[in-house]
Amino acid sequence: MTDEMDDELWEVTLAEFDEWLGKMNTRELQKEAARAISTMQADNNSIHKFNKEAHHNSHLWYKAVIKHYVWEYGGMPSEVGPGAEVKLVLDD
């Protein structure tokens, strides 16, 4: 989220979170999803659950991965959990 949100608990509805994700640009979605997916098990079942939600739409796929991560770790991949330790090759 943002620096102002550090160390604060924010409760949002799923609709509000979807709206917030919808405001992220493609590169931000890609980076957050890359951090999240790199911490998950690399097998067909792990990836398939996101494919079912995305219906051949990359933006929906990125968002599904990010949502899964947030529900598991309680925050964005770049900020909490194992995703925060991931170093991307082309990190802007």
Buried (B, 14 or more C-beta within 10 A) or exposed (E): EEEEEEEEEEEEEEEEBEEEBEEBEEEBBBBBBBBBBBBBEEEEEEBEEBEEBBEEEEBBBBBBBBBBBBEBBEBBBBBEBBBBEBEEEEEE
